[in-house]
Amino acid sequence: MSSMMGTLPTIFECPQCGETIDVSVETCRFCSMPVDRPLALHRAIILAKVNRACSDGTTLRICAVSLPVFYILRFVPFLSMLGLAGFIGLSFAIPVWAVVWWARFGEIDSKDPDYIRSRKAVRIAGIVVSMVLLFFVIAPVVFAFLLGVIRGAHPTS
């Protein structure tokens, strides 16, 4: 088995006391429970995946929160191109990133509060930014295209 990073994770939570210990030990140093190495390795892989899901979810949430900043920068002299590029780029990237996150981490069965918060944050960010993409990026382009078609069909004199 290999983890997402190429090497096997080495820490897991003891099923008895919940403390984080290394997979190579024979007994938990906190509660003295014997460590089943194959089970410990399996739990270490799951813990690493949960940690990665939380990290990616936090980064996605930060990007989603920065979306209004880029929107506002569109109206600041000398920063408007940066604002436009950031706003449009994140408007497309965040929904895709949310779908990828769900494909990678959505099936994890964990009661970790950070993971639960990440699931909720990714779901909300994906939905909200998809709506922003639809209303502020796609709809204006479609509207402008349709307006151009209508004006082209009925030229003014």
FENDAUR-V982743 format. One record per backbone hydrogen bond with DSSP energy under -1.0 kcal/mol. CO is the residue of the C=O (numbers start at 1). NH is the residue of the N-H. If there is no record, write none. Layout:
BEGIN
<<CO | NH> <CO | NH>>
END
This chain:
BEGIN
<<3 | 6> <10 | 23> <12 | 21> <14 | 18> <19 | 14> <21 | 12> <22 | 25> <26 | 35> <28 | 32> <33 | 28> <36 | 40> <37 | 41> <38 | 42> <39 | 43> <40 | 44> <41 | 45> <42 | 46> <43 | 47> <44 | 48> <45 | 49> <46 | 50> <47 | 51> <48 | 52> <49 | 53> <50 | 54> <51 | 55> <52 | 56> <53 | 57> <54 | 58> <55 | 59> <56 | 60> <57 | 61> <58 | 62> <59 | 63> <60 | 64> <61 | 65> <62 | 66> <66 | 70> <67 | 71> <68 | 72> <69 | 73> <72 | 75> <73 | 76> <76 | 79> <79 | 83> <80 | 84> <81 | 85> <82 | 86> <83 | 87> <84 | 88> <85 | 89> <86 | 90> <87 | 91> <88 | 92> <89 | 93> <90 | 94> <92 | 96> <93 | 97> <94 | 98> <95 | 99> <96 | 100> <97 | 101> <98 | 102> <99 | 103> <100 | 104> <101 | 105> <102 | 106> <105 | 108> <112 | 116> <113 | 117> <114 | 118> <115 | 119> <116 | 120> <117 | 121> <118 | 122> <119 | 123> <120 | 124> <121 | 125> <122 | 126> <123 | 127> <124 | 128> <125 | 129> <126 | 130> <127 | 131> <128 | 132> <129 | 133> <130 | 134> <131 | 135> <132 | 136> <133 | 137> <133 | 138> <134 | 139> <137 | 141> <138 | 142> <139 | 143> <140 | 144> <141 | 145> <142 | 146> <143 | 147> <144 | 148> <145 | 149> <146 | 150> <147 | 151> <148 | 152> <149 | 153> <150 | 154>>
END
